[in-house]
């Protein structure tokens, strides 16, 4: 009796380990682990919060169409130059197969979607880069699409908004990739000379030739929280200058502190801020 009395409530509790069959019963792609805090969420729950972790606020990458659907008025956007695709001008081995694989995976022809749409009723041209396609690397087709979108914005006298996400130049296209820096920058200069408004929003990551050209020369330069933004890699810079860099080096917050950005904007506030800016820059516009 005494033994039963003292052992009551102190029995060992055993954790049940899911069987292999139970694991198989969970549909693939149903869950997503946050890269910031490692908490696990249903993918549907993460999508409802615009791919921002509800716990730590980490901004996960969005596809181009997720971004467009989250910002633009329903059925208001018209895609431009969908048929422009990458070739293989240097005959780089297996490049065409890699491009084909990314097209199948992302259902995009290239790593950027361009077009025209409206945000809260205000018309704007746009380019949205997608890091899921060749890591958003800048090739000839991407540069051509962005330059054409800027030219269209100039001809139609509407603003231009670009969301950047890139690992830099596309090595398989060599110097032709680097030439896109000049092409897009010249298009922006012509657009600006005509009084055009350009808003650049840098997302994670925006690096290499993209950060050194069109991403950084908007009338407004914004970024999402925690976005990696820079030209050369951290390790290369440290080896070159022989100094240890700050922990937050090349983050959106670091660039904001040092005057390279106008504002770091949480994704949930992006549509409201962009619509206010578009309203301000309308003829006779105000915030109301």
C-alpha positions in Angstrom: 0.0 0.0 0.0 2.7 2.5 1.1 4.6 1.6 -2.0 1.6 2.3 -4.2 0.9 5.6 -2.4 4.4 7.1 -2.9 4.8 5.9 -6.4 1.5 7.4 -7.5 1.9 10.2 -10.0 5.6 9.5 -10.4 5.4 6.9 -13.1 7.7 7.4 -16.0 6.2 9.0 -19.1 7.4 7.7 -22.4 7.5 9.8 -25.6 5.8 8.1 -28.5 8.0 8.0 -31.6 6.1 8.3 -34.8 6.3 5.2 -37.0 7.7 5.3 -40.5 4.2 4.9 -41.8 3.0 7.9 -39.9 5.8 10.0 -41.3 4.8 8.9 -44.8 1.2 9.9 -44.1 2.2 13.6 -43.7 1.9 15.1 -47.2 5.3 16.3 -48.6 5.6 20.1 -48.5 2.9 20.5 -45.9 5.2 21.9 -43.2 7.9 24.5 -43.4 10.7 25.2 -40.9 11.6 28.9 -40.3 15.2 29.7 -41.2 15.4 32.2 -38.5 14.1 30.5 -35.3 13.7 26.8 -36.5 10.0 26.7 -35.5 7.9 24.5 -37.8 4.7 25.8 -39.4 2.1 24.7 -41.8 3.0 26.2 -45.2 -0.6 27.6 -45.5 -0.1 29.4 -42.3 3.2 30.9 -43.5 1.7 32.0 -46.8 -1.1 33.8 -45.0 1.6 35.8 -43.2 3.2 36.6 -46.6 6.0 34.1 -45.9 7.1 36.0 -42.8 7.6 33.9 -39.6 4.9 34.7 -37.0 7.4 34.0 -34.2 10.6 35.8 -35.1 9.6 37.9 -38.2 12.1 36.3 -40.5 11.3 37.2 -44.1 11.5 34.1 -46.3 11.9 34.4 -50.1 8.7 34.8 -52.2 8.2 33.7 -55.7 7.7 36.4 -58.3 3.9 35.7 -58.6 3.5 35.5 -54.8 4.9 38.9 -54.6 2.8 40.3 -57.4 -0.4 38.8 -56.0 0.3 40.3 -52.6 0.8 43.8 -53.9 -1.2 44.4 -57.0 -4.9 44.9 -57.3 -6.7 41.7 -58.5 -6.7 41.2 -62.2 -4.9 44.5 -62.8 -1.6 43.3 -64.0 -0.5 42.7 -67.6 2.7 40.8 -68.1 5.3 42.1 -70.6 7.9 40.2 -72.7 7.1 36.8 -71.4 8.6 35.2 -74.5 12.2 36.6 -73.9 14.3 33.7 -72.7 18.0 32.9 -72.2 20.1 31.5 -74.9 23.5 29.9 -74.7 25.7 32.5 -76.5 29.0 31.1 -75.1 28.2 27.4 -75.6 28.5 26.7 -71.9 28.2 23.0 -71.2 24.8 21.9 -69.7 23.6 25.5 -69.5 20.5 24.9 -71.6 19.6 21.8 -69.5 19.9 23.8 -66.3 17.7 26.6 -67.7 15.1 24.0 -68.8 15.1 22.5 -65.3 14.5 25.8 -63.7 11.7 26.6 -66.1 10.0 23.4 -65.1 10.6 24.0 -61.4 9.4 27.6 -61.3 7.0 27.8 -64.3 8.9 30.9 -65.3 10.7 31.5 -68.6 13.3 33.8 -66.9 14.3 35.0 -63.4 12.2 38.2 -63.6 8.6 39.0 -64.3 7.8 42.4 -65.8 4.6 44.2 -66.6 2.1 46.8 -65.6 -0.5 46.8 -62.8 -2.1 48.9 -60.2 -1.6 49.3 -56.4 -4.6 50.7 -54.7 -5.7 52.0 -58.1 -2.4 53.7 -59.0 -0.9 52.5 -62.2 2.8 51.4 -62.2 5.2 49.4 -64.3 7.1 46.7 -62.4 9.8 44.1 -62.4 9.9 41.3 -59.8 13.0 39.1 -59.6 12.7 35.5 -58.5 15.6 33.9 -56.7 14.2 30.4 -57.3 15.3 30.7 -61.0 19.1 30.4 -61.3 19.3 32.3 -57.9 18.0 35.4 -59.7 21.4 35.7 -61.5 21.6 38.5 -64.1 21.8 37.3 -67.7 21.1 38.8 -71.1 17.4 38.0 -71.1 16.9 39.4 -67.6 18.7 42.6 -68.4 16.7 43.0 -71.6 13.3 42.4 -69.9 14.1 45.0 -67.2 15.4 47.6 -69.7 12.3 47.1 -71.8 10.0 47.5 -68.7 11.8 50.8 -67.9 11.4 52.0 -71.5 7.7 51.1 -71.4 7.3 53.0 -68.2 8.9 56.1 -69.8 6.7 55.9 -72.9 3.5 55.4 -70.8 4.5 58.1 -68.2 4.0 55.8 -65.2 6.3 55.0 -62.3 8.5 51.9 -62.2 9.0 49.6 -59.2 11.5 46.8 -59.0 11.9 44.1 -56.4 15.4 42.7 -56.6 16.6 39.3 -55.5 19.9 38.0 -57.0 23.1 36.1 -56.4 24.8 38.4 -58.9 25.9 38.0 -62.6 25.3 34.7 -64.5 28.7 33.2 -65.0 27.5 31.1 -68.0 27.0 34.3 -70.0 30.4 35.9 -69.1 30.8 39.5 -70.1 27.4 39.6 -71.7 25.9 39.3 -68.2 28.1 42.2 -66.9 26.9 44.4 -69.9 23.4 44.3 -68.4 24.6 46.6 -65.6 25.2 49.3 -68.1 22.1 48.6 -70.2 19.7 48.8 -67.3 21.5 51.8 -65.7 21.3 53.8 -69.0 17.6 53.0 -69.3 17.0 54.3 -65.8 18.9 57.5 -66.6 16.8 58.2 -69.6 13.7 57.4 -67.6 14.8 59.8 -64.8 15.6 62.5 -67.3 12.0 62.4 -68.4 10.8 62.9 -64.8 10.0 59.2 -64.2 9.7 57.8 -60.6 11.7 54.7 -59.8 11.3 52.7 -56.5 13.7 49.9 -55.7 13.0 47.3 -53.1 15.9 45.1 -52.3 15.0 41.6 -50.9 17.1 38.8 -49.6 19.6 38.4 -51.2 20.6 41.3 -53.5 24.3 40.9 -54.3 26.9 41.3 -57.0 26.3 43.2 -60.2 22.6 43.7 -59.4 23.4 45.6 -56.2 26.0 47.6 -58.0 23.7 48.8 -60.8 19.9 49.1 -61.1 19.1 47.9 -57.5 20.8 50.9 -55.9 19.9 53.9 -58.1 16.2 54.4 -57.5 14.6 57.6 -56.4 13.6 55.6 -53.3 15.8 52.7 -52.2 14.1 50.4 -49.7 14.8 46.9 -48.4 13.0 44.2 -46.4 14.2 43.4 -42.8 17.4 41.3 -42.6 18.0 41.3 -46.3 21.6 40.5 -47.4 22.7 43.4 -49.7 26.3 43.8 -51.0 28.7 43.4 -53.9 31.5 41.1 -52.8 31.2 38.4 -50.2 32.0 39.0 -46.6 35.0 36.6 -46.5 36.6 38.2 -49.6 36.3 41.7 -48.1 37.8 40.6 -44.7 40.7 38.9 -46.5 41.3 42.1 -48.6 41.2 44.7 -45.8 42.5 42.3 -43.2 39.9 43.4 -40.6 37.0 41.7 -39.0 33.7 43.1 -40.2 30.7 43.9 -37.9 28.2 41.0 -37.4 25.4 42.9 -39.1 27.6 44.0 -42.1 25.8 43.9 -45.4 22.3 43.6 -43.8 19.5 46.0 -44.6 19.7 47.5 -41.1 23.4 48.1 -41.5 22.9 49.9 -44.8 20.1 51.9 -43.4 22.3 53.1 -40.5 25.0 54.2 -42.9 22.7 56.1 -45.3 22.5 53.7 -48.3 18.8 53.0 -47.8 15.8 55.3 -47.3 13.8 52.8 -45.2 13.6 49.2 -44.1 10.0 48.1 -44.6 8.3 45.0 -43.1 6.5 43.0 -45.8 3.1 43.6 -44.3 3.5 47.4 -44.6 4.9 47.3 -48.2 1.6 47.8 -50.1 0.5 50.7 -47.9 3.8 52.6 -48.2 4.1 52.0 -52.0 0.5 53.2 -52.6 1.2 56.3 -50.5 4.3 57.1 -52.5 2.4 56.5 -55.8 -0.3 58.8 -54.6 2.2 61.5 -53.7 3.8 61.5 -57.1 0.5 61.7 -59.0 -0.1 65.0 -60.7 -1.6 67.1 -57.9 -1.3 64.1 -55.6 -1.4 64.1 -51.8 -1.6 61.5 -49.1 -5.2 62.3 -48.1 
